[in-house]
């Protein structure tokens, strides 16, 4: 049972991550910033390692939480549609 719960949690996190990735890609938001944007205030630049866009990270966290909150509604809507669709 413990393995099932762990596997389910991993699958759920991957699913939510993929939804967040699709949302960020659709809006053109990235967590990295290029060297030409190193002087911008929202870019934390680490030299040769590249940079992290703090506004991009904030968007990813917010979008992940939003998708997590919306997930139960998505599941219940799918189940309800499936039940009513098969009983019709």
N, C-alpha and C positions, 0 to 999 in steps of 0.2 A: 504494500500500500504506500509506503514511504517513497519508493521509486516512482510510482505512478504520480504522486503529488508533485515530486520534484520535476519530473518530465513535463507535466502539465504547466507548471510555473515557467519553465524554460521556454516552452512553446508559446505561451501567452506573452512573455517579454519579447521574444523574437517577432511575433505578430505585431505587437504594438510598436516596436522599433521600425518595422517595415512600413507601417502606416505613417509614422512620423517622417521617415525618409521620403516617402512619396509626397507628403505635404510640403516638406522643405524643398524638394526638387521642383515641384510644380510652381513654387514661389521664387525659385532661384536663390535660396538661402543656403549658405555654407558656414561651417564652423571654422574654416581656415581662411586666412587672408594672405595674399601674395606679397612679395617684397616691395612692390610699388605702393602698397597701402600701409606700409609699416609705420608711417608717421601719423596715421589717423588715431584719434583718441580711443576708439573702441577696439583697436587691434593690439593685442599683446604679442609683440614680436620677440622670438627667441633665437635670433641670428640664423644660422644655417639650418636649424630645425624647423623653421617656418614660423607662422604666427597663428594665433587663435583669435577669432572674432567674437568678442564677448556678447554682442547683440545676437549673433548666430547661435551661440550656446544658450542664451536666454530663450530664444525662439524654440530651439529643440526641446528644452526642458518643459516649457509651457505647452508645446504641442503634444509631447508625450503624456503629460498629466491630463490634458484635454481628451486625448484618445482613450486613456485609462478610465476616465470618468464616463465617457460615452460608451464604453465596451458593454456593460450590462444591458443598456438600452438596445444596442445593436443585436445582442444575442436574443433578448426577449422578443424583439420584433421579428427576427428570423424564425424563431420557434413558433411564434403566434401565426405568422404567415404560412409556415409549413403545416401546422395543425389545421387551420381553416381551409387551406388549399387542398389538402388530402381528404377532408370531410365533405367537400362540395361535390 
